[in-house]
Amino acid sequence: MANVHVRDLPDALHLALKERAAMEGRSVNEVIVRALGRAAAQPTPAEFAARVRRAQDVPPTLTPDELSAAVRASRPAP
C-alpha cells in the first residue's frame, strides 16, 4: 500500500479531521482515506459533461402522462 505525506495542512483542517475521526470512532488516517476515495470516485468535469451529452441523446421511453399513470397504478388501492 502506498503512503502519502501531506504538507502545509492548515491547523483548522487538521482539527476538523481529528474531531470527525473521534465522532466516527476512526483514526484520522481512516477519515482521510475515505474522503480521498469519495473524491476520486467523483466524475471529472469532462466525464460529467459526457454523461449529460449521452443522457440528452436518449429519448424518454414514457410520456409524462404514461409515467403518471404507471405511478398511480403501482400504488396500493385505498
C-alpha positions, 0 to 999 in steps of 0.5 A, a space after each residue: 500500500 502506498 503512503 502519502 505525506 501531506 504538507 502545509 495542512 492548515 491547523 483548522 483542517 487538521 482539527 476538523 479531521 481529528 474531531 470527525 475521526 473521534 465522532 466516527 470512532 476512526 483514526 484520522 488516517 481512516 477519515 482521510 482515506 475515505 474522503 480521498 476515495 469519495 473524491 476520486 470516485 467523483 466524475 471529472 468535469 469532462 466525464 460529467 459533461 459526457 454523461 449529460 451529452 449521452 443522457 440528452 441523446 436518449 429519448 424518454 421511453 414514457 410520456 409524462 402522462 404514461 409515467 403518471 399513470 404507471 405511478 398511480 397504478 403501482 400504488 396500493 388501492 385505498 
